[in-house]
Amino acid sequence: MSATFLPQPDSGFSPDCSKECQVFILCEDLAAYRHAAEVCKLLLAQFDTELDFGFNCWNFNELADSVGARSAMKIASQADIILLSLREAEMPPVLEWWLETLPQPRMRNPGALALVLGEGGGDPAQIEQLCTRLEQSARHLGLDFVPLFPAQSLSAQLPFQAAARPGQFTDPPNLEHWGLNE
């Protein structure tokens, strides 16, 4: 399910947008895709007058193919945001392998590795373990890590904020260092 979405001029996007934000979405399945789409709608609502967006969406299964994995790596190296969407707090082995093999340095830096986790995504220990693993991946890639969950309550997070990890309270991410405002 790889797809690219580039806003059309008649869709309300200003052609005068001087900045473009590339979002690479990796989804576990159709339900996870819907959660990722909700995040993208929030991004558009929050930044549509400041940024032009390009979206590229892939399914985790496409990473199992060597040609698909290389193509996904190339897209990820150019993305401002890598958005992972999971139903539960369990990382599929193909995604873990792919994250470990992403080349460093990326073509675009800084940026963000974001996680969208579905409602009831697992017990707090599983979520904590997944977040720790993704924070390590983000650090390796020179990205900020932004957990956004549960997916059902994302609309309540405007202006765009990171969700608190289990047992913690966090401040919203500093958007000035996402590569979105560079």
C-alpha positions in Angstrom: 0.0 0.0 0.0 2.5 2.6 -1.0 1.0 5.8 -1.9 2.0 9.4 -2.3 -0.2 12.4 -1.7 0.8 15.8 -2.8 -1.7 18.6 -2.2 -3.3 20.1 -5.3 -3.5 23.9 -5.7 -7.3 23.9 -5.5 -7.3 22.0 -2.2 -6.9 25.1 -0.2 -3.1 25.0 0.0 -1.3 28.2 -0.8 1.2 27.9 -3.6 3.2 30.6 -1.7 4.1 28.1 1.0 7.9 28.5 1.2 8.5 25.4 3.1 7.7 21.8 2.4 7.4 19.1 5.0 7.8 15.5 3.8 6.0 12.9 6.0 6.8 9.2 5.5 4.1 7.0 7.0 4.6 3.4 7.8 1.4 1.5 8.9 0.8 -1.9 10.3 -2.6 -2.4 8.7 -5.7 -0.5 7.6 -6.8 0.4 11.1 -3.3 1.8 11.8 -3.5 3.7 8.5 -6.7 5.4 9.7 -5.0 6.5 12.9 -2.0 7.9 10.9 -4.4 9.7 8.6 -5.9 11.4 11.6 -2.5 12.7 12.7 -1.9 14.0 9.2 -5.2 15.8 9.3 -4.1 17.5 12.5 -0.8 18.4 11.0 -2.6 20.0 8.0 -5.0 21.8 10.3 -2.2 23.1 12.5 0.4 24.1 9.9 -1.5 24.5 6.6 -0.7 28.2 6.2 2.9 27.8 7.1 3.9 24.6 5.3 3.2 22.6 2.2 3.0 18.9 2.9 4.0 15.8 1.0 2.8 12.4 2.3 4.1 9.0 1.3 2.4 6.0 2.9 3.7 2.4 3.1 2.6 -0.8 4.8 5.1 -2.7 7.0 4.8 -5.8 4.7 6.4 -3.8 1.9 9.6 -3.6 4.1 10.1 -7.4 3.8 11.0 -7.1 0.1 14.6 -6.0 -0.4 13.6 -3.6 -3.2 10.8 -2.2 -1.1 13.0 -1.9 1.9 15.6 0.1 -0.1 13.0 2.3 -1.6 11.5 3.0 1.9 15.0 3.8 3.2 15.5 6.4 0.5 12.2 8.0 1.2 12.8 8.0 5.0 16.2 9.6 4.5 14.5 12.6 2.8 11.5 12.8 5.2 11.1 15.4 7.9 8.8 13.1 9.8 8.8 9.4 9.9 5.4 8.4 11.3 5.0 4.8 12.6 1.4 3.7 13.2 0.8 0.6 15.2 -2.3 -1.0 16.7 -0.5 -2.4 19.7 2.8 -1.8 21.5 4.6 -4.6 19.7 7.1 -3.8 17.0 7.0 -6.3 14.1 10.4 -7.9 13.4 10.5 -6.5 9.9 10.1 -2.9 11.2 12.7 -3.4 13.8 15.2 -4.7 11.2 14.3 -1.8 8.9 14.9 0.8 11.6 18.3 -0.8 12.5 19.4 -0.7 8.9 18.4 2.9 8.1 21.5 4.8 7.0 23.0 7.6 9.0 23.3 10.5 8.3 19.9 11.3 6.8 19.6 13.7 4.0 17.2 15.9 6.0 18.1 16.7 9.5 16.6 17.6 12.0 13.3 15.7 11.9 11.0 13.5 14.0 10.2 9.9 14.5 6.6 9.8 15.6 4.6 6.9 17.0 0.9 6.6 16.7 -0.4 3.9 18.9 -4.0 2.7 18.7 -6.5 2.7 21.6 -5.7 -0.1 24.1 -2.3 -0.4 22.5 -0.9 -2.6 25.3 -0.1 -2.6 29.0 2.1 0.3 30.3 5.2 -1.9 30.5 4.9 -2.8 26.8 4.3 0.8 25.8 7.3 1.9 27.8 9.5 -0.8 26.2 8.4 0.2 22.7 9.0 3.9 23.4 12.4 3.2 24.8 13.3 1.2 21.7 12.0 3.9 19.3 13.8 6.7 21.3 17.0 4.8 20.7 16.3 4.5 17.0 15.4 8.2 16.8 18.6 9.2 18.6 20.6 7.0 16.2 19.0 8.7 13.2 19.4 12.2 14.7 15.6 12.6 15.1 13.4 13.7 17.9 11.0 11.0 19.2 7.4 12.0 19.5 4.9 9.5 21.0 1.2 10.3 20.1 -1.3 8.0 21.7 -3.9 6.8 22.2 -4.9 7.4 18.6 -8.6 8.0 19.4 -7.8 11.1 21.5 -5.4 12.8 19.1 -7.8 15.6 18.2 -7.7 16.7 21.9 -4.0 17.2 21.5 -4.2 20.4 19.4 -2.0 22.4 19.3 0.0 19.3 18.4 1.4 17.8 21.6 3.2 14.6 22.5 1.3 12.3 24.8 2.7 11.5 28.2 4.4 8.2 28.5 3.1 5.9 31.1 3.9 7.3 34.6 5.4 10.5 33.2 4.2 14.0 32.4 5.9 15.6 29.4 6.0 19.0 27.9 4.9 19.4 24.2 7.7 18.9 21.8 9.7 22.0 20.8 8.4 22.4 17.2 11.2 24.8 16.4 13.6 21.9 16.3 11.6 19.4 14.3 12.9 20.6 10.9 9.4 21.9 10.3 10.3 25.5 10.9 13.9 25.5 9.6 
